[in-house]
Amino acid sequence: MAADELQSKAAALRWYHTIELGVGVVTRGVDDTPRRLASLNLPASLAGKTVLDVGAWDGFFSFEAEKRGATRVLATDSYSWDGPGWGTKDGFNLARQALNSRVEDVNIDVVELSPERVGTFDVVLFLGVLYHLPNPLLALERIASVTRELLILETVVDLVGIKRPAAAFYPGAELNRDPTNWWGPNAPAVHAMLQTVGFHRVRTVTPRPSALYRALRAVSHHVRGRNRIDLAFSQDRAVFHAIRGSSRPEADIQ
């Protein structure tokens, strides 16, 4: 596809992910996706691995897994492709065409995942989805059923600093004025839920945020009208790696 044609088609769409499509064209995503990628500790090589990207949206992480050598990548979504929000599948389809990608796709909700429906995968990506789900433990059960080796989970966390597993519930549009946000578990809760559904080794791969960082972030959220300062101070985002197949549960809680 010529650069001018690709630029015109990309400009006509509303993007969530920021994706380099080639020939100098970069999508105008509202998310700084390359920066988010850097926080995931995604293996540099996925050679010989199969990868499932749950909640793929525009497909940035699906295409990244393919670039890193995955033998098969399946992108799944439902809400962001045909739900009541502003997302559609048009961005994913255009990016796949522009990148000459072999990434597969299935339109399916996370709670409908099963080995019978999609198979099982060496690596599963579950990024920015958990806190949008009314029933997060059910979703993690479905995720566990299709994961053979490694789950990489990224989510909003809340109640930072509380050692006991706990989760904040967001009524209405309390979190970031978004009514699709439901739960903010703390890190101990994420570890406990993952172990409950069958992951035997869980570690937090993002560093613990300092109090100064959380305070500055809370003020920024308040100024932008996204949250109260006292609520935002206890919130952050975190990445977890969960491994299946160990003989005994282990944890590295931060």
C-alpha positions as CSV (number, residue, x, y, z in Angstrom):
1,M,0.0,0.0,0.0
2,A,1.4,3.4,-1.0
3,A,2.3,5.8,1.8
4,D,-0.3,8.4,0.8
5,E,-3.1,5.9,0.7
6,L,-2.1,4.3,4.0
7,Q,-1.8,7.7,5.7
8,S,-5.3,8.7,4.4
9,K,-6.9,5.4,5.6
10,A,-5.2,5.6,9.0
11,A,-6.2,9.3,9.5
12,A,-9.8,8.4,8.9
13,L,-9.9,6.1,12.0
14,R,-9.9,6.7,15.7
15,W,-7.0,4.7,17.2
16,Y,-6.3,3.6,20.8
17,H,-2.9,2.1,20.1
18,T,0.1,4.0,18.6
19,I,1.4,1.7,15.9
20,E,4.1,2.1,13.3
21,L,2.4,0.9,10.1
22,G,5.5,1.3,7.9
23,V,6.4,3.7,5.1
24,G,6.6,6.5,7.7
25,V,3.0,6.2,8.9
26,V,2.3,6.1,12.7
27,T,-1.3,5.9,14.0
28,R,-2.4,8.7,16.3
29,G,-3.4,6.5,19.2
30,V,-4.6,8.0,22.5
31,D,-2.4,5.5,24.3
32,D,1.4,5.8,24.4
33,T,1.7,2.1,23.6
34,P,5.5,1.8,23.0
35,R,6.0,3.2,26.5
36,R,3.6,0.7,27.9
37,L,5.4,-2.1,26.0
38,A,8.6,-1.2,27.8
39,S,7.0,-1.9,31.2
40,L,5.8,-5.4,30.4
41,N,9.1,-7.3,30.4
42,L,7.9,-9.2,27.3
43,P,10.5,-11.8,26.4
44,A,12.8,-10.4,23.7
45,S,12.3,-13.7,21.7
46,L,9.1,-15.6,21.4
47,A,10.5,-17.9,18.8
48,G,8.7,-21.2,18.8
49,K,5.9,-19.9,21.1
50,T,2.2,-19.5,20.5
51,V,0.7,-16.3,21.9
52,L,-2.9,-15.2,22.7
53,D,-3.6,-11.5,23.1
54,V,-6.8,-11.1,25.0
55,G,-8.5,-7.7,24.6
56,A,-6.3,-6.9,21.5
57,W,-8.1,-3.8,20.3
58,D,-5.9,-2.3,17.5
59,G,-3.5,-5.2,17.9
60,F,-0.2,-3.5,18.8
61,F,0.8,-6.3,21.2
62,S,-0.3,-9.0,18.8
63,F,1.8,-7.6,16.1
64,E,4.7,-7.1,18.5
65,A,4.6,-10.8,19.5
66,E,4.7,-11.8,15.8
67,K,7.7,-9.5,15.3
68,R,9.4,-11.3,18.2
69,G,9.1,-14.6,16.4
70,A,5.9,-16.2,17.7
71,T,4.9,-19.1,15.5
72,R,1.2,-18.3,16.0
73,V,-0.6,-15.3,17.4
74,L,-4.3,-15.1,18.1
75,A,-5.9,-11.7,18.8
76,T,-9.2,-11.8,20.6
77,D,-11.6,-9.0,21.6
78,S,-15.3,-8.3,21.8
79,Y,-16.1,-5.0,23.6
80,S,-13.5,-3.0,21.8
81,W,-14.4,-4.4,18.4
82,D,-18.1,-4.3,18.4
83,G,-19.2,-3.1,21.9
84,P,-21.0,0.1,22.9
85,G,-17.7,2.0,23.3
86,W,-15.9,4.0,20.6
87,G,-13.6,1.2,19.5
88,T,-14.0,-0.8,16.3
89,K,-12.1,-3.5,14.5
90,D,-11.2,-1.3,11.6
91,G,-7.9,-0.3,13.1
92,F,-6.8,-3.9,13.7
93,N,-7.8,-4.9,10.2
94,L,-5.9,-2.0,8.6
95,A,-2.8,-2.6,10.7
96,R,-2.8,-6.3,9.9
97,Q,-3.0,-5.5,6.2
98,A,-0.4,-2.7,6.3
99,L,2.1,-4.9,8.3
100,N,1.4,-8.0,6.0
101,S,0.7,-9.8,9.3
102,R,-0.4,-13.4,9.8
103,V,-2.0,-12.7,13.2
104,E,-5.3,-14.5,13.5
105,D,-8.4,-13.1,15.1
106,V,-11.5,-14.4,17.0
107,N,-14.3,-12.2,18.2
108,I,-15.0,-13.5,21.7
109,D,-15.5,-12.2,25.2
110,V,-12.9,-13.1,27.8
111,V,-15.4,-15.1,29.9
112,E,-16.2,-17.3,26.9
113,L,-12.5,-18.3,26.5
114,S,-11.9,-22.1,26.7
115,P,-9.5,-24.7,25.2
116,E,-12.4,-25.9,23.2
117,R,-13.1,-22.4,21.7
118,V,-9.6,-21.1,21.1
119,G,-7.1,-23.8,22.1
120,T,-4.2,-23.3,24.6
121,F,-1.2,-21.0,24.3
122,D,2.3,-20.8,25.6
123,V,2.1,-17.1,26.4
124,V,-1.1,-15.1,27.1
125,L,-1.2,-11.3,27.2
126,F,-4.0,-9.8,29.3
127,L,-3.3,-6.1,29.2
128,G,-5.5,-3.3,30.5
129,V,-8.6,-5.5,30.7
130,L,-9.0,-6.9,34.2
131,Y,-10.3,-3.7,35.9
132,H,-13.0,-3.4,33.2
133,L,-14.6,-6.7,34.2
134,P,-17.5,-7.1,36.7
135,N,-16.3,-10.6,37.5
136,P,-12.5,-10.5,37.5
137,L,-12.0,-13.9,39.2
138,L,-14.2,-15.7,36.6
139,A,-12.2,-14.0,33.9
140,L,-8.9,-15.2,35.4
141,E,-10.3,-18.7,35.6
142,R,-11.0,-18.6,31.8
143,I,-7.5,-17.1,31.2
144,A,-5.9,-19.9,33.2
145,S,-7.7,-22.5,31.2
146,V,-6.0,-21.4,28.0
147,T,-2.5,-20.7,29.4
148,R,0.2,-23.3,29.2
149,E,3.2,-21.4,30.4
150,L,3.2,-17.7,31.0
151,L,0.6,-15.0,31.6
152,I,1.5,-11.4,31.4
153,L,-1.2,-9.3,33.1
154,E,-1.3,-5.5,33.3
155,T,-4.0,-3.7,35.2
156,V,-4.9,-0.8,37.4
157,V,-4.1,-1.5,41.0
158,D,-5.6,0.3,44.0
159,L,-5.2,0.3,47.8
160,V,-1.4,0.5,47.3
161,G,0.5,-0.3,50.5
162,I,-2.2,-2.5,52.0
163,K,-0.7,-5.9,52.7
164,R,-3.9,-7.9,52.9
165,P,-5.5,-8.9,49.6
166,A,-8.2,-6.3,48.9
167,A,-9.9,-4.5,46.0
168,A,-11.6,-1.2,45.5
169,F,-15.0,-1.2,43.8
170,Y,-15.7,1.8,41.5
171,P,-19.4,2.6,41.5
172,G,-20.7,4.7,38.5
173,A,-17.8,6.5,36.8
174,E,-15.7,6.9,39.9
175,L,-12.4,5.9,38.3
176,N,-11.4,8.3,35.5
177,R,-15.0,9.2,34.7
178,D,-15.3,5.8,32.9
179,P,-18.3,3.7,33.8
180,T,-16.6,0.6,32.4
181,N,-14.1,0.5,35.3
182,W,-15.2,-1.8,38.0
183,W,-12.5,-3.1,40.3
184,G,-9.0,-2.0,41.4
185,P,-7.3,-4.9,43.2
186,N,-4.1,-4.4,45.1
187,A,-1.0,-6.4,44.3
188,P,-1.6,-9.0,47.1
189,A,-5.1,-9.5,45.7
190,V,-3.8,-10.1,42.1
191,H,-1.3,-12.6,43.4
192,A,-3.9,-14.4,45.4
193,M,-6.4,-14.5,42.6
194,L,-3.8,-15.8,40.1
195,Q,-2.7,-18.6,42.6
196,T,-6.4,-19.5,43.2
197,V,-7.0,-20.1,39.5
198,G,-3.9,-22.3,39.1
199,F,-0.8,-20.2,38.6
200,H,2.0,-21.4,40.8
201,R,4.5,-18.7,40.6
202,V,3.5,-15.0,40.5
203,R,5.7,-11.9,40.6
204,T,5.2,-8.2,40.2
205,V,7.6,-6.9,37.5
206,T,6.9,-3.2,37.9
207,P,8.8,-1.4,40.7
208,R,6.8,-0.2,43.7
209,P,5.9,3.5,43.1
210,S,7.3,6.0,45.5
211,A,5.0,8.1,47.7
212,L,6.3,11.3,45.8
213,Y,5.4,9.8,42.5
214,R,1.9,8.8,43.6
215,A,1.4,12.2,45.1
216,L,2.4,14.0,41.9
217,R,0.2,11.6,39.9
218,A,-2.7,12.2,42.1
219,V,-2.5,15.9,41.7
220,S,-2.3,15.5,38.0
221,H,-5.4,13.4,37.9
222,H,-7.3,15.9,40.1
223,V,-6.3,18.8,37.9
224,R,-7.6,17.0,34.9
225,G,-10.8,16.2,36.7
226,R,-10.3,12.4,36.5
227,N,-10.3,11.6,40.2
228,R,-10.1,12.9,43.7
229,I,-6.6,13.4,45.1
230,D,-7.1,11.1,48.0
231,L,-8.4,8.3,45.8
232,A,-5.8,8.7,43.1
233,F,-3.0,8.6,45.6
234,S,-3.7,5.0,46.3
235,Q,-3.9,3.9,42.7
236,D,-1.3,2.9,40.1
237,R,-0.8,0.4,37.2
238,A,1.2,-2.8,37.6
239,V,2.4,-5.7,35.6
240,F,2.4,-9.3,36.8
241,H,4.0,-12.4,35.4
242,A,2.3,-15.7,36.3
243,I,3.8,-19.1,35.6
244,R,2.0,-22.5,35.4
245,G,3.6,-25.8,36.1
246,S,5.6,-25.3,39.3
247,S,5.3,-27.9,42.0
248,R,4.4,-25.5,44.7
249,P,2.9,-21.9,45.0
250,E,5.5,-19.1,45.2
251,A,5.0,-15.4,45.4
252,D,7.0,-12.2,45.1
253,I,4.6,-9.6,46.2
254,Q,5.4,-5.9,45.9
